[in-house]
């Protein structure tokens, strides 16, 4: 099965799109009028009814059959139905057929001069296909070329060439290359085709047949002209740039060589010889109806006549050019007007068919789906209620455990505070006893050594490594038990300071600085004695304080949870909520709600 461009025009070079479009438009503009007169647009619904039940592959084959017999209305119906069947769940072959269907639908629009509609179909085809479609790139380039947008035309032709080369579609590669050469000829930048010509010349497995040799002859001639060797270019074009009769679809390229030759003579300043070739092409193009090519011929004739000083002849050629251009523009606008209603009807009935099919399928499922949905809703409600009750009881249990933990923490803090006060008082008494003994004893050496239990603060073993020794004391040997206990007490005292832990960017370095010990020693003691790092310890202290404030409605009842958290050093709301839930198992809102209900129950 052919799955390429429109079968009737797939091998036509891009420079011939415009004349062929205009020819087809002139012939087929009458067809919608005839169709409307004979059958009316109301028969469009019958066409959909006839083809809507076909598979995608059947629709595609039927559409191509209509193209072969020039029945464009029926072909358009088949292709649009096939394209609109597209689904991402389709097989790769079906997706490709849907994409090719839209590509061919765009070709029909392009024939009828409805370029915006054609462009939309081409874009749909490109979105549907798993692999790039080189024919679609060629077609889009044809639209841009018709509007003299050479840059976009060149971009899409390059894409068509590269994709065809990658897919080893040599016929498409040849067509794309000769279109690129012709486009660069129109832009007076023949040298811009050099890269594609070299890729074509050295392509792997490309058949070196008559088509291959013809393209290389054209390329050699244009490259010679690009280098300024116009005599050599003329010789190449005259001897080898005429397509062999055996190449189907290349017959129209008989116009290329004379155009290239005429332009070469113009570059040499021989405008008489250029006019001789242009006159020959004028007769051939007028007979074939290649109006876009005829417009190019008239443009070149105007330039030649002006160079020769033939003012009247130049005016005549300019008149023919403008007259032809006006006729094409008028025909284009008329084609758009006549096709608006047709494509509107196509879209309307296609949407209606899709809606009817959807309604038909939906009615058979509505009752079953409704009953199943009701049963599922009932089951989900029961499950949700049960789980909600369990979750609520679990949350209440978490709250009680957190509340108990807070009470234990406060108790431990009070015990540590009492112990510290007693220890300081005891150490003060020891210091006083030392002073008293020193005054009563003649010499310190004569007195017996005091008990070690009252000396440990002054012994070297009891001294903590200072902050400025780089933690050397901790690295050279482990801390004694007494040093570890004293450092832990300092850490606890500092962390009990709410103002201290409320600093937004609090780090272990700041904690170490505050207690006068190197940060490495502090980190070591926290990790080894508490089995946690500093950040975890800090978050536990902050969250415990936040829990107290969430339940203290008298002092903090007017503040939001975010404001309370910000007051304890949390900058990010999400980080605060995540940390709170990690430590307590509840969100701040859940904790506050349960606390309020517990307070009411008590």
ZAMARGU-4260 file (C-alpha; in steps of 0.2 Angstrom, whole numbers, plus 5000, padded with zeros to 4 digits):
<rodrens>
0) 5000/5000/5000 | 5006/5017/4996 | 5007/5028/5012 | 5016/5043/5005 | 5010/5060/4998
5) 4995/5061/4987 | 4997/5048/4974 | 4993/5059/4960 | 5006/5072/4964 | 5018/5064/4976
10) 5033/5065/4964 | 5030/5082/4958 | 5045/5094/4962 | 5041/5108/4974 | 5043/5122/4961
15) 5028/5115/4952 | 5016/5115/4967 | 5009/5132/4963 | 5005/5129/4944 | 4997/5112/4948
20) 4988/5119/4962 | 4981/5133/4951 | 4976/5121/4937 | 4968/5109/4949 | 4959/5124/4958
25) 4953/5130/4941 | 4945/5113/4937 | 4939/5108/4954 | 4932/5125/4959 | 4917/5120/4948
30) 4915/5103/4957 | 4909/5109/4974 | 4896/5120/4964 | 4891/5105/4954 | 4890/5094/4969
35) 4879/5106/4978 | 4868/5108/4963 | 4866/5090/4960 | 4867/5082/4977 | 4868/5097/4990
40) 4879/5098/5005 | 4865/5088/5015 | 4872/5072/5006 | 4888/5074/5016 | 4879/5066/5030
45) 4875/5051/5019 | 4894/5050/5014 | 4898/5049/5033 | 4885/5036/5035 | 4892/5026/5021
50) 4910/5026/5027 | 4910/5028/5046 | 4910/5010/5050 | 4925/5006/5040 | 4942/5002/5048
55) 4956/5015/5047 | 4965/5004/5034 | 4949/5002/5023 | 4946/5021/5024 | 4964/5025/5019
60) 4963/5013/5004 | 4946/5020/4999 | 4952/5038/5000 | 4967/5034/4989 | 4955/5026/4976
65) 4945/5042/4976 | 4961/5052/4973 | 4965/5041/4958 | 4948/5045/4951 | 4949/5063/4956
70) 4934/5062/4967 | 4941/5074/4980 | 4926/5077/4991 | 4924/5058/4994 | 4942/5056/4997
75) 4942/5071/5010 | 4928/5062/5019 | 4937/5046/5020 | 4954/5054/5026 | 4946/5065/5039
80) 4936/5050/5047 | 4952/5040/5047 | 4963/5054/5054 | 4950/5057/5068 | 4951/5039/5073
85) 4968/5042/5080 | 4972/5036/5098 | 4988/5035/5107 | 4983/5017/5111 | 4983/5012/5093
90) 4997/5001/5085 | 5011/5010/5076 | 5004/5005/5059 | 4987/5012/5063 | 4995/5028/5070
95) 5005/5030/5053 | 4989/5028/5043 | 4980/5041/5053 | 4995/5053/5051 | 4996/5049/5032
100) 4977/5052/5031 | 4978/5069/5038 | 4993/5072/5027 | 4983/5068/5011 | 4968/5078/5018
105) 4980/5093/5019 | 4985/5090/5001 | 4967/5091/4995 | 4966/5107/5005 | 4982/5113/4997
110) 4975/5109/4979 | 4960/5119/4983 | 4970/5134/4989 | 4965/5132/5007 | 4982/5134/5014
115) 4979/5138/5032 | 4967/5122/5033 | 4981/5112/5024 | 4994/5118/5036 | 4983/5113/5051
120) 4981/5095/5044 | 5000/5094/5041 | 5003/5099/5059 | 4991/5086/5065 | 5000/5073/5054
125) 5017/5077/5062 | 5010/5076/5079 | 5002/5059/5076 | 5017/5050/5068 | 5029/5040/5078
130) 5042/5044/5065 | 5044/5060/5055 | 5035/5061/5038 | 5046/5068/5025 | 5031/5071/5013
135) 5023/5082/5026 | 5039/5092/5027 | 5039/5094/5008 | 5021/5099/5008 | 5023/5113/5021
140) 5038/5119/5012 | 5027/5120/4996 | 5015/5132/5006 | 5029/5143/5012 | 5036/5144/4994
145) 5019/5149/4987 | 5019/5164/4999 | 5037/5168/4994 | 5043/5164/5012 | 5059/5156/5006
150) 5067/5154/5023 | 5054/5143/5031 | 5052/5134/5014 | 5071/5130/5015 | 5070/5125/5033
155) 5056/5112/5029 | 5065/5106/5014 | 5081/5103/5024 | 5071/5093/5036 | 5063/5083/5022
160) 5080/5079/5015 | 5087/5074/5031 | 5073/5063/5036 | 5072/5055/5019 | 5091/5052/5019
165) 5090/5044/5036 | 5075/5033/5031 | 5084/5029/5014 | 5069/5034/5004 | 5080/5038/4989
170) 5065/5045/4978 | 5061/5057/4991 | 5079/5062/4994 | 5081/5066/4975 | 5065/5076/4975
175) 5070/5086/4991 | 5087/5089/4984 | 5082/5096/4967 | 5069/5107/4976 | 5083/5113/4988
180) 5094/5117/4972 | 5079/5126/4964 | 5075/5136/4979 | 5093/5141/4981 | 5093/5146/4963
185) 5078/5157/4966 | 5088/5165/4981 | 5104/5167/4971 | 5113/5157/4983 | 5117/5141/4974
190) 5132/5137/4985 | 5121/5134/4999 | 5116/5117/4992 | 5134/5111/4993 | 5132/5101/5009
195) 5116/5092/5004 | 5124/5088/4987 | 5139/5080/4995 | 5128/5070/5007 | 5118/5064/4992
200) 5133/5060/4981 | 5141/5049/4995 | 5125/5041/5002 | 5127/5023/5007 | 5117/5010/4996
205) 5109/5024/4985 | 5106/5016/4968 | 5117/5024/4954 | 5103/5024/4941 | 5097/5037/4929
210) 5088/5047/4943 | 5105/5048/4953 | 5115/5054/4938 | 5102/5067/4933 | 5102/5075/4950
215) 5121/5075/4950 | 5121/5084/4933 | 5109/5097/4940 | 5120/5099/4955 | 5137/5100/4945
220) 5129/5113/4934 | 5123/5124/4948 | 5139/5122/4958 | 5149/5128/4942 | 5137/5143/4941
225) 5139/5146/4960 | 5158/5147/4957 | 5156/5159/4942 | 5160/5146/4929 | 5145/5150/4918
230) 5151/5143/4902 | 5155/5126/4910 | 5138/5127/4919 | 5129/5130/4902 | 5138/5116/4894
235) 5133/5104/4908 | 5115/5109/4908 | 5114/5107/4889 | 5122/5090/4889 | 5116/5082/4905
240) 5103/5091/4915 | 5088/5086/4904 | 5079/5072/4913 | 5078/5055/4904 | 5061/5051/4898
245) 5061/5035/4909 | 5060/5045/4925 | 5041/5046/4929 | 5037/5063/4937 | 5052/5072/4931
250) 5045/5077/4914 | 5041/5095/4921 | 5059/5097/4925 | 5063/5100/4907 | 5060/5118/4911
255) 5074/5119/4924 | 5089/5117/4912 | 5083/5131/4901 | 5080/5142/4916 | 5097/5139/4923
260) 5105/5142/4906 | 5096/5158/4903 | 5101/5164/4920 | 5119/5159/4916 | 5119/5169/4900
265) 5112/5184/4910 | 5127/5182/4922 | 5138/5183/4907 | 5129/5198/4900 | 5123/5189/4885
270) 5104/5195/4886 | 5100/5190/4868 | 5104/5172/4871 | 5095/5172/4888 | 5080/5179/4880
275) 5080/5166/4866 | 5079/5152/4880 | 5066/5162/4890 | 5055/5163/4874 | 5056/5144/4872
280) 5052/5141/4890 | 5037/5153/4889 | 5028/5143/4875 | 5031/5127/4885 | 5025/5133/4901
285) 5010/5142/4894 | 5005/5126/4885 | 5007/5115/4901 | 4999/5128/4913 | 5014/5129/4924
290) 5009/5147/4929 | 5021/5149/4944 | 5036/5145/4932 | 5028/5156/4919 | 5029/5170/4932
295) 5047/5167/4934 | 5050/5168/4915 | 5041/5184/4914 | 5052/5191/4928 | 5068/5186/4920
300) 5062/5193/4903 | 5058/5210/4911 | 5076/5211/4917 | 5084/5206/4901 | 5073/5218/4891
305) 5078/5232/4902 | 5096/5228/4901 | 5094/5228/4882 | 5085/5245/4882 | 5069/5237/4875
310) 5058/5248/4886 | 5041/5243/4878 | 5046/5225/4878 | 5050/5226/4896 | 5033/5234/4900
315) 5024/5220/4890 | 5033/5207/4900 | 5029/5216/4916 | 5011/5218/4911 | 5010/5199/4908
320) 5018/5195/4924 | 5006/5207/4934 | 4991/5200/4925 | 4996/5182/4929 | 4999/5186/4947
325) 4983/5195/4949 | 4973/5180/4941 | 4982/5168/4953 | 4978/5179/4968 | 4960/5181/4963
330) 4958/5163/4960 | 4966/5160/4977 | 4954/5171/4986 | 4939/5163/4977 | 4945/5146/4981
335) 4946/5150/4999 | 4928/5157/4999 | 4921/5142/4990 | 4930/5129/5001 | 4925/5137/5018
340) 4908/5130/5018 | 4913/5113/5012 | 4926/5111/5025 | 4914/5118/5038 | 4902/5104/5033
345) 4915/5091/5034 | 4920/5096/5052 | 4902/5098/5057 | 4896/5080/5051 | 4912/5072/5058
350) 4909/5079/5075 | 4891/5074/5074 | 4896/5056/5070 | 4908/5055/5084 | 4895/5062/5096
355) 4882/5049/5090 | 4895/5035/5092 | 4899/5041/5109 | 4881/5042/5114 | 4877/5024/5107
360) 4892/5017/5117 | 4888/5027/5133 | 4869/5021/5134 | 4874/5003/5136 | 4886/5007/5150
365) 4876/5020/5160 | 4866/5008/5171 | 4880/4996/5175 | 4892/5010/5179 | 4879/5019/5189
370) 4875/5004/5200 | 4894/5000/5202 | 4898/5017/5206 | 4884/5018/5220 | 4891/5001/5227
375) 4909/5008/5227 | 4904/5024/5235 | 4895/5014/5249 | 4910/5003/5252 | 4921/5018/5252
380) 4911/5027/5264 | 4911/5012/5276 | 4929/5010/5274 | 4932/5029/5276 | 4922/5030/5292
385) 4930/5015/5300 | 4948/5021/5295 | 4943/5039/5301 | 4938/5032/5318 | 4954/5022/5319
390) 4965/5037/5313 | 4957/5048/5326 | 4960/5036/5340 | 4978/5034/5334 | 4980/5053/5333
395) 4974/5055/5351 | 4986/5041/5357 | 5000/5050/5349 | 4995/5067/5357 | 4994/5059/5374
400) 5012/5051/5371 | 5019/5068/5366 | 5010/5077/5380 | 5018/5064/5392 | 5035/5066/5384
405) 5034/5085/5387 | 5030/5083/5405 | 5044/5071/5407 | 5056/5083/5398 | 5050/5097/5410
410) 5053/5086/5425 | 5071/5081/5419 | 5074/5100/5416 | 5069/5104/5434 | 5079/5090/5441
415) 5095/5095/5431 | 5092/5113/5437 | 5091/5108/5455 | 5106/5096/5453 | 5116/5110/5446
420) 5112/5122/5460 | 5117/5110/5473 | 5133/5105/5464 | 5137/5123/5462 | 5134/5126/5481
425) 5144/5111/5485 | 5159/5117/5474 | 5158/5134/5483 | 5159/5126/5500 | 5174/5116/5494
430) 5182/5131/5488 | 5179/5140/5504 | 5187/5125/5514 | 5202/5126/5503 | 5205/5144/5507
435) 5202/5141/5526 | 5215/5127/5525 | 5227/5137/5516 | 5227/5150/5530 | 5228/5138/5544
440) 5243/5128/5536 | 5260/5135/5536 | 5265/5128/5520 | 5255/5119/5507 | 5268/5105/5505
445) 5267/5100/5523 | 5248/5097/5522 | 5242/5080/5516 | 5234/5081/5498 | 5215/5084/5499
450) 5203/5071/5493 | 5202/5068/5474 | 5183/5069/5475 | 5185/5088/5479 | 5199/5092/5466
455) 5192/5085/5450 | 5187/5103/5444 | 5205/5109/5445 | 5214/5093/5438 | 5220/5093/5420
460) 5208/5078/5416 | 5193/5088/5421 | 5197/5103/5409 | 5187/5103/5393 | 5196/5107/5376
465) 5194/5125/5373 | 5186/5132/5357 | 5202/5138/5350 | 5212/5122/5350 | 5204/5115/5335
470) 5197/5100/5344 | 5214/5093/5347 | 5210/5087/5364 | 5195/5077/5358 | 5206/5069/5344
475) 5221/5065/5354 | 5211/5055/5367 | 5193/5052/5372 | 5185/5063/5385 | 5184/5057/5403
480) 5167/5053/5410 | 5167/5068/5420 | 5172/5079/5405 | 5158/5072/5395 | 5145/5074/5409
485) 5150/5092/5412 | 5149/5096/5393 | 5132/5088/5392 | 5126/5099/5406 | 5132/5114/5397
490) 5123/5109/5381 | 5107/5105/5390 | 5108/5122/5399 | 5111/5131/5383 | 5097/5122/5373
495) 5085/5126/5387 | 5087/5144/5383 | 5072/5147/5371 | 5079/5163/5364 | 5095/5154/5359
500) 5086/5140/5350 | 5074/5152/5341 | 5089/5159/5331 | 5084/5156/5312 | 5101/5150/5307
505) 5107/5141/5323 | 5122/5129/5320 | 5132/5118/5330 | 5146/5131/5328 | 5136/5144/5337
510) 5132/5132/5351 | 5150/5127/5353 | 5155/5146/5353 | 5141/5149/5366 | 5148/5136/5378
515) 5166/5139/5375 | 5171/5122/5367 | 5176/5117/5350 | 5162/5112/5338 | 5170/5095/5334
520) 5169/5091/5353 | 5151/5096/5354 | 5146/5086/5339 | 5155/5071/5346 | 5147/5072/5363
525) 5130/5074/5355 | 5132/5060/5343 | 5139/5048/5355 | 5129/5052/5371 | 5112/5056/5363
530) 5113/5045/5347 | 5107/5060/5336 | 5115/5074/5327 | 5114/5093/5332 | 5100/5097/5319
535) 5089/5083/5326 | 5092/5089/5344 | 5088/5107/5339 | 5072/5102/5330 | 5066/5092/5345
540) 5069/5107/5357 | 5060/5118/5345 | 5045/5107/5342 | 5043/5104/5361 | 5042/5123/5363
545) 5030/5124/5349 | 5019/5111/5356 | 5018/5121/5372 | 5013/5137/5363 | 5000/5128/5352
550) 4991/5123/5368 | 4994/5140/5378 | 4978/5149/5371 | 4980/5163/5383 | 4997/5169/5377
555) 4997/5163/5359 | 4979/5159/5355 | 4978/5174/5342 | 4994/5168/5333 | 4994/5157/5318
560) 5004/5141/5318 | 5015/5148/5305 | 5019/5163/5315 | 5022/5153/5331 | 5034/5142/5320
565) 5043/5157/5313 | 5046/5164/5331 | 5055/5147/5335 | 5067/5149/5320 | 5057/5140/5305
570) 5058/5150/5289 | 5048/5138/5278 | 5030/5133/5282 | 5032/5116/5273 | 5049/5112/5282
575) 5040/5116/5299 | 5025/5105/5295 | 5036/5091/5289 | 5047/5092/5304 | 5033/5093/5316
580) 5024/5078/5309 | 5041/5068/5309 | 5044/5071/5328 | 5026/5071/5334 | 5017/5060/5321
585) 5004/5073/5319 | 5002/5089/5309 | 5001/5106/5319 | 4983/5108/5316 | 4979/5090/5321
590) 4989/5092/5337 | 4980/5109/5341 | 4963/5102/5338 | 4966/5086/5349 | 4973/5097/5363
595) 4958/5108/5362 | 4946/5093/5363 | 4956/5086/5378 | 4955/5102/5387 | 4936/5103/5385
600) 4934/5085/5391 | 4945/5088/5406
</rodrens>
